[in-house]
Amino acid sequence: MTKVAFLGLGVMGYPMAGHLQAAGHEVTVYNRTAAKAEAWTKEHGGQSASTPAEAAKGAEMVMACVGNDDDLRSVCLGDDGAFAGMNSGALFVDHTTVSSAVTHELYAAAKDKGIGFVDAPVSGGQAGAENGQLSIMCGGDQAEYDRAEPVMNVYAKLCRRIGDSGAGQLTKMANQIAIAGLVQGLSEALHFATKAGLDGRDVVEVISQGAAGSWQMANRYETMLDDHFEHGFAVDWMRKDLAICLSTANENGASLPVTALVDQFYKDVQKMGGGRWDTSALFKRLQAT
């Protein structure tokens, strides 16, 4: 078993760290709000620390799942950052969805300290984290990935190295691009069905078994039709991710017209007060028009 530090106990990190502890790893957690770390140790055991550096001290592997580029820098760098507490030869695994630019920056900073760094963003949402069924897309050196994979498999349905440092984040961008279009398409289909006087559940029962079927349809159509959006992956976070996608596309020349349009639709949802609603709230936007 491995001595592990886990930084960030949000809706994803909290259960992920729990899976590690349940699997027999020796886990020390850190969270910006200390009360969350205290609640985690009461539920799962393990230990908590007051800084990332303290949590990372003596750890063979440090995992992070925080909010954005700046959050990731804050838990990695500086006197209280994880890199300051990690021994040479230790490994940092980042599950946060961030830009590939900050990934390259931190990969280089880690390498200067003799620390391995794997970017490993996840997909599968809160349910995937709670059930240990996440899809993990990774970038980094092969040898470092090989060290991390057995530990990540505790909460993974599928874990794969895509390429060098940053490849995991670029793959996550492709994931979010695909989701944006799918959710808008599903929203329009359900909106059309209701406007046409059809029973949305009957429609989905039929079309979900054909080419229109998707994870989004299977897991979100009922809550969409029930006007329930206080769950899942928040619109605010999706807009953060899509901003990364659009910025990267501007750099590499990719054309993302649908993604750019859906991003503006999510902006409309925010104006409706739905920043914390699930991304499926695109349906609510259409129903309000």
C-alpha positions in Angstrom: 0.0 0.0 0.0 1.0 3.6 -0.6 1.4 6.7 1.5 -0.8 9.2 -0.3 -1.8 12.8 0.2 -5.1 14.1 -1.4 -5.6 17.8 -1.9 -9.1 19.1 -2.4 -12.2 17.5 -1.0 -15.0 18.8 -3.2 -17.8 16.7 -4.7 -15.2 14.7 -6.7 -12.2 14.7 -4.4 -14.0 13.7 -1.2 -15.2 10.3 -2.5 -12.0 9.7 -4.5 -9.9 10.1 -1.4 -12.3 7.8 0.4 -11.8 5.1 -2.1 -8.0 5.3 -1.6 -8.4 5.0 2.2 -10.9 2.1 1.8 -8.4 0.3 -0.4 -5.8 0.3 2.3 -3.7 3.3 1.3 -2.4 5.5 4.1 -4.2 8.8 3.2 -3.6 12.3 4.5 -6.0 14.9 3.2 -5.9 18.7 2.9 -8.8 21.0 2.1 -8.9 24.8 2.0 -11.9 24.7 4.3 -10.5 22.7 7.2 -14.0 21.6 8.4 -14.4 19.5 5.3 -11.1 17.7 6.0 -12.2 17.0 9.6 -15.5 15.6 8.3 -13.6 13.3 5.9 -11.3 11.9 8.6 -14.3 11.2 10.9 -16.0 9.3 8.1 -13.1 7.5 6.5 -10.2 7.6 9.0 -6.8 8.7 7.8 -5.3 12.0 8.8 -5.7 15.7 7.8 -3.1 18.4 7.5 -3.3 22.2 7.7 -1.2 22.9 4.5 -0.5 21.1 1.2 3.2 20.9 2.2 2.3 19.2 5.5 0.0 16.8 3.8 2.6 15.9 1.2 5.4 15.4 3.7 6.7 11.8 3.3 4.0 10.9 0.8 5.0 8.6 -2.1 2.1 10.1 -4.2 0.2 13.3 -4.0 -3.2 13.6 -5.7 -5.0 16.9 -6.3 -8.5 17.7 -7.4 -9.1 21.5 -7.0 -10.9 24.2 -8.9 -8.8 26.0 -11.6 -5.3 27.0 -12.7 -4.8 29.4 -9.8 -6.1 26.9 -7.3 -3.7 24.3 -8.6 -0.7 26.6 -8.5 -1.6 27.6 -4.9 -1.6 23.9 -3.7 1.6 23.1 -5.6 3.9 26.1 -5.2 5.3 28.3 -2.5 6.5 27.5 1.0 3.1 25.8 1.9 2.7 24.1 -1.4 2.9 20.4 -2.0 6.1 20.5 -3.9 7.9 22.0 -0.9 6.9 19.0 1.2 7.5 16.3 -1.3 10.7 14.2 -1.4 12.7 13.7 -4.6 11.2 10.7 -6.4 7.7 11.3 -5.2 4.9 11.6 -7.7 2.2 14.4 -8.1 -1.0 13.4 -9.9 -3.4 16.2 -10.9 -7.0 15.3 -11.4 -8.1 19.0 -11.8 -9.4 20.2 -15.2 -7.0 23.0 -16.0 -5.2 24.5 -19.0 -2.4 22.6 -20.7 -0.3 25.7 -20.1 -0.4 25.4 -16.3 0.2 21.7 -16.7 3.4 22.3 -18.6 4.5 24.9 -16.1 4.0 22.6 -13.1 5.5 19.6 -14.9 8.7 21.6 -15.4 8.7 22.9 -11.8 8.2 19.4 -10.5 10.9 18.0 -12.7 13.4 20.7 -11.3 12.7 19.3 -7.8 13.0 15.6 -8.9 9.3 15.1 -8.6 7.2 13.2 -11.2 4.0 14.9 -12.5 1.1 13.3 -14.3 -1.9 15.3 -15.5 -5.0 13.1 -15.1 -8.3 14.9 -15.4 -11.4 12.8 -14.9 -14.9 12.4 -16.4 -17.9 10.7 -15.0 -19.2 13.3 -12.6 -20.0 13.0 -8.9 -21.7 9.7 -9.4 -18.6 8.3 -11.1 -16.4 9.5 -8.3 -18.7 8.0 -5.6 -19.0 4.7 -7.4 -15.4 4.5 -8.4 -16.3 4.5 -12.1 -14.3 7.4 -13.5 -12.7 7.7 -16.9 -9.2 9.1 -16.4 -7.2 10.6 -19.3 -3.5 11.0 -18.6 -0.5 12.8 -19.8 3.1 12.6 -18.7 6.1 10.3 -18.7 5.3 6.6 -19.3 7.3 5.5 -16.2 5.4 8.0 -14.0 2.1 7.0 -15.4 2.9 3.3 -14.7 3.5 4.2 -11.1 0.3 6.1 -10.8 -2.1 3.8 -12.7 -2.5 1.1 -10.0 -3.4 3.7 -7.4 -5.8 5.6 -9.7 -7.5 2.3 -10.6 -9.1 2.3 -7.2 -11.7 4.9 -8.5 -11.4 4.3 -12.3 -13.5 2.5 -14.8 -10.9 3.2 -17.4 -7.5 4.8 -17.0 -5.2 5.5 -20.0 -2.1 7.5 -20.9 -2.8 9.5 -24.0 0.7 11.0 -24.5 3.2 13.4 -23.0 2.6 16.1 -20.4 -0.6 18.0 -21.2 -2.2 15.3 -23.3 -4.6 14.4 -20.5 -5.8 18.0 -20.3 -6.2 18.2 -24.1 -8.2 15.0 -24.0 -10.4 16.4 -21.3 -11.0 19.5 -23.5 -12.2 17.1 -26.3 -14.5 15.5 -23.7 -16.1 18.8 -22.7 -16.5 19.9 -26.3 -18.4 16.7 -27.0 -20.6 17.1 -23.9 -21.5 20.7 -24.8 -22.9 19.7 -28.1 -24.6 16.6 -26.8 -26.4 18.4 -24.0 -27.6 21.1 -26.3 -28.8 18.5 -28.8 -30.7 16.6 -26.1 -32.2 19.8 -24.8 -33.5 20.8 -28.2 -34.9 17.3 -28.8 -36.8 17.3 -25.5 -38.0 20.9 -26.1 -39.2 20.0 -29.6 -41.0 16.9 -28.3 -42.8 18.8 -25.5 -43.8 21.6 -28.0 -45.2 19.0 -30.3 -47.4 17.6 -27.5 -45.5 14.4 -27.1 -44.6 12.6 -23.9 -40.9 13.2 -23.4 -40.4 9.9 -21.5 -42.1 7.9 -24.3 -39.9 9.6 -26.9 -36.7 8.9 -25.0 -37.7 5.3 -24.4 -37.7 4.8 -28.1 -34.9 7.0 -29.4 -32.4 6.1 -26.6 -32.3 2.6 -28.0 -31.2 3.8 -31.4 -28.4 6.1 -32.7 -29.5 9.0 -30.5 -28.7 7.2 -27.3 -26.0 8.7 -25.0 -24.9 8.9 -21.4 -26.4 12.3 -21.2 -29.8 11.0 -22.4 -29.7 8.0 -20.1 -28.7 10.0 -17.0 -30.3 13.4 -17.5 -33.6 13.2 -19.4 -35.8 12.5 -16.4 -34.4 15.3 -14.3 -34.6 17.7 -17.3 -38.3 16.8 -17.8 -38.9 17.1 -14.0 -37.3 20.6 -14.0 -34.7 19.5 -11.5 -31.2 20.9 -11.9 -29.9 21.2 -8.3 -27.3 18.5 -8.9 -24.5 17.4 -11.1 -21.8 19.4 -12.8 -22.3 23.1 -12.4 -22.8 25.5 -15.3 -20.1 27.8 -13.7 -17.5 25.0 -13.9 -18.6 24.1 -17.4 -18.0 27.6 -18.6 -14.6 27.6 -16.9 -13.8 24.4 -18.9 -15.2 25.7 -22.2 -13.2 28.9 -21.8 -10.1 26.7 -21.7 -11.2 24.8 -24.8 -11.9 28.0 -26.8 -8.6 29.6 -25.8 -6.7 26.5 -26.7 -8.6 26.2 -30.0 -7.6 29.8 -30.7 -4.0 28.8 -30.3 -4.0 25.6 -32.3 -6.4 26.7 -35.1 -9.2 24.3 -34.3 -12.7 25.5 -35.3 -15.3 25.2 -32.5 -18.4 27.1 -33.7 -20.9 24.9 -31.8 -18.9 25.0 -28.6 -18.7 28.8 -28.8 -22.4 29.0 -29.3 -23.3 26.6 -26.4 -20.9 28.6 -24.2 -23.1 31.6 -24.8 -26.2 29.6 -24.0 -24.6 28.7 -20.7 -24.0 32.4 -20.1 -27.7 32.9 -20.5 -28.3 30.2 -17.9 -26.0 32.1 -15.5 -28.1 35.2 -16.1 -31.1 33.2 -15.1 -29.4 32.5 -11.8 -28.4 29.0 -12.7 -24.6 29.2 -12.3 -24.8 26.2 -9.8 -27.4 24.3 -11.8 -26.4 21.1 -13.7 -25.2 21.5 -17.3 -28.5 20.0 -18.5 -30.1 23.3 -17.5 -29.7 24.2 -21.2 -33.2 22.6 -21.5 -34.5 25.1 -18.9 -33.2 27.9 -21.0 -35.1 26.7 -24.0 -38.3 26.1 -22.0 -38.1 29.7 -20.8 -38.0 31.2 -24.3 
